[in-house]
Amino acid sequence: MLSLATPGLSLLRPVIALNFWTFAMEAWMYATRIPAVSRYKVPTTDGVSKADFNARIPPNIQWKADNYNHLMEQPTQFYAVAITLALLGADDGLNVGLCWLYVGLRIVHSLVHATVNKIMLRFQLFAASSIVLVGLAVRAAVMLF
């Protein structure tokens, strides 16, 4: 059995934290979207396109689904890099700190996206998280190559 003292395991905490945040966004999406389908009489019959469906849902409700989809995109790179660093036993303070910073930026990005959806603020948060992720990937690459 692995102990928390096993090299690399502290890098898995932010991986699991972001995974649970994704579940939270999924729950928030369904909690707002399912009632909206009834309230706005959105057709759910076969053949309805995504565009037609989304056109009937108010933007502030659609934002949650959009953000959930975003959490299925770039964070997959984060998972791969963080797990690679964990496997390499590279759980020094900088890597762990960068992983938590990435998770924090993605959570703030989600909250902005799902509530006020300020595009430039979202972009700045996304860009910052991307820079952190590139830094993590470079650190992993340096160790592997």
JOSUL-V56525 format. One record per pair of residues at least 4 apart in sequence whose ideal C-beta (glycine too) atoms are under 8 Angstrom apart, sorted by the first residue. I is the first residue (numbers start at 1). GAP is how many residues later the second one is. Records with the same first field share a line. If there is no record, write none. Layout:
I=GAP ; GAP
This chain:
2=4 ; 7
3=6
4=5 ; 6
5=4
7=82 ; 84
8=4 ; 77 ; 78 ; 79 ; 80 ; 81 ; 82 ; 83
9=4 ; 77 ; 82
10=81 ; 86
11=4 ; 71 ; 72 ; 74 ; 75 ; 79 ; 80 ; 84 ; 85 ; 88
12=4 ; 70 ; 71 ; 74
13=4
14=4 ; 68 ; 82 ; 85 ; 86 ; 88 ; 89
15=4 ; 63 ; 64 ; 67 ; 68 ; 71 ; 84
16=4
17=4 ; 83 ; 86
18=4 ; 53 ; 57 ; 60 ; 61 ; 84 ; 85 ; 88 ; 89
19=4 ; 60
20=4
21=4 ; 50 ; 82 ; 85 ; 86 ; 89
22=4 ; 46 ; 49 ; 50 ; 53
23=4
24=4
25=4 ; 39 ; 42 ; 43 ; 46 ; 85 ; 89
26=4 ; 42
27=4
28=4 ; 36 ; 86
29=4 ; 35 ; 36 ; 38 ; 39
30=4
31=4
32=4 ; 29 ; 32
33=4 ; 24 ; 28 ; 31 ; 32
34=4
35=4
36=4 ; 6 ; 21 ; 22 ; 25
37=5 ; 7 ; 20
40=16 ; 17 ; 18
41=15
42=11 ; 14 ; 15
43=5 ; 9 ; 10 ; 13
44=4 ; 9
48=4 ; 5
49=4
50=4
51=4
52=4
53=4
54=8
57=4 ; 5
58=4
59=4 ; 58
60=57
61=4
62=4
63=4 ; 50 ; 51 ; 52 ; 54
64=4 ; 50
65=4
66=4 ; 47
67=4 ; 42 ; 43 ; 46 ; 47
68=4
69=4
70=4 ; 39 ; 40 ; 43
71=4 ; 35 ; 39
72=4
74=4 ; 52 ; 55 ; 56 ; 59
75=4 ; 31
76=4
77=4 ; 56 ; 60
78=4 ; 21 ; 24 ; 28 ; 55 ; 58
79=4
80=4
81=4 ; 52 ; 55 ; 56 ; 59
82=4 ; 17 ; 54
83=4
84=4 ; 56 ; 60
85=5 ; 6 ; 10 ; 14 ; 51 ; 54 ; 55 ; 58
86=4 ; 5
88=52 ; 55 ; 56
90=5 ; 49 ; 50 ; 53
91=4 ; 5
92=4
93=4
94=4 ; 45
95=4 ; 41 ; 44
96=4
97=4
98=4 ; 34 ; 37 ; 38 ; 41
99=4 ; 37
100=4
101=4 ; 31
102=4 ; 27 ; 30 ; 31 ; 34
103=4
104=4
105=4 ; 20 ; 23 ; 24 ; 27
106=4 ; 23
107=4
108=4 ; 17
109=4 ; 13 ; 16 ; 17 ; 20
110=4
111=4
112=4 ; 5 ; 6 ; 9 ; 10 ; 13
113=4 ; 9
117=5
118=4
119=4
120=4
121=4
122=4
123=4
124=4
125=4
126=4
127=4
128=4
129=4
130=4
131=4
132=4
133=4
134=4
135=4
136=4
137=4
138=4
139=4
140=4
141=4
